[in-house]
Amino acid sequence: FRKQIQALSDAGYNTITLEQLRDYVYNGTPLPEKPIVLTFDDGYEDNFTNVLPLLEKYDMKATVFLISDMIGTEGHLSEEQIREMAASGRIHFGSHTKSHQKLYALGSDEMELELVESRRRIEELTGMKVTALAYPNGVCDAAAELAAAENGYLYCYTTDRPSESYYDNTRLPRSYVMRDTDMADFLKILE
C-alpha cells in the first residue's frame, strides 16, 4: 500500500472525497488535476494503523465503507478509532451494510434493516451524514438498488470495472486493487 500511495503521489494524483465528486458531477465544482477517489471496504483496523498515517504523510483522503455490526470486533475498527479518523478530516465513511449479507438474497424488510441500521450507527459515531453505500461483495440487483435509493443512499458502489457503459448513482463502478497487486497492473488501472 505504501508503494501504491507513493506511486499516486509521484504521478500527481490528488485524492478527493465522494462529496467532491458529487459536487463536480452535479454542480460543476472544479476538481484538482488528476482526481482519484480511494475507498476501503469492511472497516479493518489497519485502516487506522496503516492507511490513516500514510494519508496524513501524503496529504490524501479516503472513504471507508463500514460493516456496522463489525465495529469493535477483533481486527476491525473500534468506535474510538472511527471517531478519531472522522475528526482527522482525512477519512469519510459510508455504509457496507449492517452485517455484510448479500442484499439481493434478502427480503425487502431485511434489506431495509441492513441499510437503515448501518447508516444510523455510522452517523451516530462520526457525526457525518452517510449517503454512500458499497454493496456487500460488490454485487447488487434491481431490488437492492431500489432499496438503497429509497433508504437515503445517493451513491452506491459495486466492484464492476469502469467501462463506457452508462452507470447511474445506484451502480457506480470501482477498480478493485489489492495489496499484492503488481505495481505495473496498479498503474495501468489508473490510465
C-alpha positions as CSV (number, residue, x, y, z in Angstrom):
1,F,0.0,0.0,0.0
2,R,2.8,2.4,0.8
3,K,4.3,1.8,-2.7
4,Q,0.8,2.4,-4.3
5,I,0.3,5.7,-2.4
6,Q,3.8,6.8,-3.3
7,A,3.1,6.0,-6.9
8,L,-0.1,8.0,-6.8
9,S,1.7,10.9,-5.3
10,D,4.6,10.7,-7.7
11,A,2.2,10.6,-10.7
12,G,0.5,13.8,-9.5
13,Y,-2.9,12.2,-8.5
14,N,-5.0,14.2,-6.0
15,T,-7.4,12.3,-3.8
16,I,-10.9,13.7,-3.5
17,T,-13.9,12.8,-1.4
18,L,-17.1,11.3,-2.7
19,E,-18.8,14.6,-1.8
20,Q,-16.3,16.5,-4.1
21,L,-17.0,14.0,-6.9
22,R,-20.8,14.6,-6.4
23,D,-20.3,18.4,-6.4
24,Y,-18.3,18.1,-9.6
25,V,-20.9,15.9,-11.4
26,Y,-24.0,17.9,-10.3
27,N,-22.7,21.4,-9.8
28,G,-19.6,21.7,-12.0
29,T,-17.5,22.4,-8.9
30,P,-13.9,22.2,-10.1
31,L,-11.7,19.3,-9.1
32,P,-7.9,19.3,-8.7
33,E,-5.8,17.9,-11.6
34,K,-5.8,14.1,-11.8
35,P,-8.5,13.4,-9.2
36,I,-8.9,10.0,-7.7
37,V,-11.2,8.5,-5.0
38,L,-9.7,6.0,-2.6
39,T,-12.1,3.6,-1.0
40,F,-11.7,0.8,1.5
41,D,-14.3,-1.8,2.4
42,D,-15.2,-3.6,5.7
43,G,-13.6,-1.2,8.2
44,Y,-10.5,-3.2,9.2
45,E,-8.3,-2.0,12.0
46,D,-5.4,-1.5,9.5
47,N,-7.4,1.4,8.1
48,F,-6.4,3.2,11.3
49,T,-2.9,1.8,11.9
50,N,-1.6,1.8,8.3
51,V,-3.9,3.8,6.0
52,L,-4.5,6.9,8.1
53,P,-0.8,7.6,8.7
54,L,0.0,7.3,5.0
55,L,-2.9,9.6,4.1
56,E,-1.5,12.1,6.5
57,K,2.0,11.8,5.2
58,Y,1.0,12.2,1.6
59,D,-1.8,14.7,2.2
60,M,-4.6,12.4,0.9
61,K,-8.1,11.5,1.7
62,A,-10.2,8.3,1.5
63,T,-13.6,6.8,2.2
64,V,-14.1,3.7,4.4
65,F,-17.2,1.7,4.0
66,L,-18.1,0.1,7.4
67,I,-19.9,-3.0,8.2
68,S,-21.6,-1.6,11.3
69,D,-22.0,-5.0,13.2
70,M,-18.2,-5.5,12.9
71,I,-17.3,-2.2,14.7
72,G,-15.4,-3.0,17.8
73,T,-14.8,-6.7,17.0
74,E,-11.4,-8.2,16.6
75,G,-9.5,-7.0,13.6
76,H,-12.0,-4.2,12.9
77,L,-12.1,-0.5,13.8
78,S,-13.2,0.5,17.3
79,E,-15.6,3.3,17.9
80,E,-12.8,5.4,19.2
81,Q,-10.7,4.8,16.1
82,I,-13.6,5.7,13.9
83,R,-14.2,8.9,15.8
84,E,-10.5,9.8,15.5
85,M,-10.5,9.1,11.8
86,A,-13.6,11.2,11.2
87,A,-12.1,14.1,13.2
88,S,-8.9,13.9,11.2
89,G,-10.8,15.1,8.1
90,R,-8.9,12.6,6.0
91,I,-11.4,9.8,6.3
92,H,-15.0,9.9,5.3
93,F,-17.4,7.0,6.0
94,G,-20.0,5.1,4.1
95,S,-22.0,2.0,4.7
96,H,-21.2,-1.5,3.8
97,T,-24.4,-2.6,5.4
98,K,-25.2,-3.9,8.9
99,S,-23.9,-7.4,8.6
100,H,-22.5,-7.8,5.1
101,Q,-25.2,-10.0,3.9
102,K,-25.8,-10.2,0.1
103,L,-28.7,-7.8,-0.3
104,Y,-30.0,-9.5,-3.4
105,A,-30.6,-12.6,-1.2
106,L,-32.8,-10.8,1.4
107,G,-36.4,-9.9,1.6
108,S,-37.4,-6.3,1.5
109,D,-37.7,-5.9,5.3
110,E,-34.3,-7.5,6.0
111,M,-32.7,-5.4,3.2
112,E,-34.1,-2.2,4.7
113,L,-32.8,-3.2,8.2
114,E,-29.3,-3.7,6.8
115,L,-29.3,-0.3,5.1
116,V,-31.0,1.8,7.8
117,E,-29.3,0.4,10.9
118,S,-25.9,0.6,9.3
119,R,-26.3,4.3,8.3
120,R,-27.8,5.2,11.7
121,R,-24.9,3.7,13.7
122,I,-22.2,5.3,11.4
123,E,-23.8,8.7,11.6
124,E,-24.0,8.5,15.4
125,L,-20.3,7.6,15.6
126,T,-19.0,10.1,13.2
127,G,-21.4,13.0,13.2
128,M,-21.3,12.8,9.4
129,K,-24.3,12.2,7.1
130,V,-23.9,8.9,5.3
131,T,-25.1,8.9,1.7
132,A,-22.8,6.3,0.2
133,L,-23.1,2.6,0.1
134,A,-20.7,-0.1,-1.1
135,Y,-22.7,-3.3,-1.9
136,P,-21.5,-6.4,0.0
137,N,-19.3,-8.4,-2.3
138,G,-19.7,-5.5,-4.8
139,V,-22.9,-7.1,-6.1
140,C,-26.5,-5.9,-6.3
141,D,-29.7,-6.4,-8.2
142,A,-32.6,-4.1,-9.1
143,A,-34.3,-4.7,-5.7
144,A,-31.1,-3.8,-3.8
145,E,-30.6,-0.7,-6.0
146,L,-34.2,0.4,-5.3
147,A,-34.0,-0.3,-1.6
148,A,-30.7,1.7,-1.3
149,A,-32.3,4.7,-3.1
150,E,-35.5,4.5,-1.0
151,N,-33.5,4.4,2.2
152,G,-31.4,7.6,1.6
153,Y,-28.3,6.4,-0.2
154,L,-27.4,8.8,-3.0
155,Y,-24.4,6.9,-4.3
156,C,-24.0,3.1,-4.4
157,Y,-20.8,1.4,-5.4
158,T,-20.1,-2.0,-7.0
159,T,-16.9,-3.7,-7.8
160,D,-17.8,-3.6,-11.5
161,R,-15.0,-2.5,-13.7
162,P,-15.4,1.0,-15.2
163,S,-16.4,0.9,-18.8
164,E,-18.0,3.1,-21.4
165,S,-21.4,1.7,-20.3
166,Y,-23.8,4.0,-18.6
167,Y,-24.0,3.7,-14.8
168,D,-26.4,5.5,-12.6
169,N,-26.0,6.5,-9.0
170,T,-27.2,3.1,-7.7
171,R,-24.5,1.1,-9.6
172,L,-21.2,3.1,-9.7
173,P,-18.1,1.1,-10.7
174,R,-14.8,1.0,-8.8
175,S,-11.5,-0.5,-9.8
176,Y,-10.5,-3.3,-7.4
177,V,-7.0,-3.1,-6.1
178,M,-5.4,-5.5,-3.6
179,R,-2.2,-5.0,-1.5
180,D,-0.4,-7.6,-3.6
181,T,-1.5,-6.1,-7.0
182,D,1.6,-5.8,-9.2
183,M,2.7,-2.2,-9.5
184,A,2.6,-2.3,-13.3
185,D,-1.0,-3.5,-13.1
186,F,-1.8,-0.9,-10.5
187,L,-0.6,1.9,-12.7
188,K,-2.4,0.5,-15.7
189,I,-5.7,0.6,-13.7
190,L,-5.2,4.4,-13.3
191,E,-5.0,5.0,-17.0
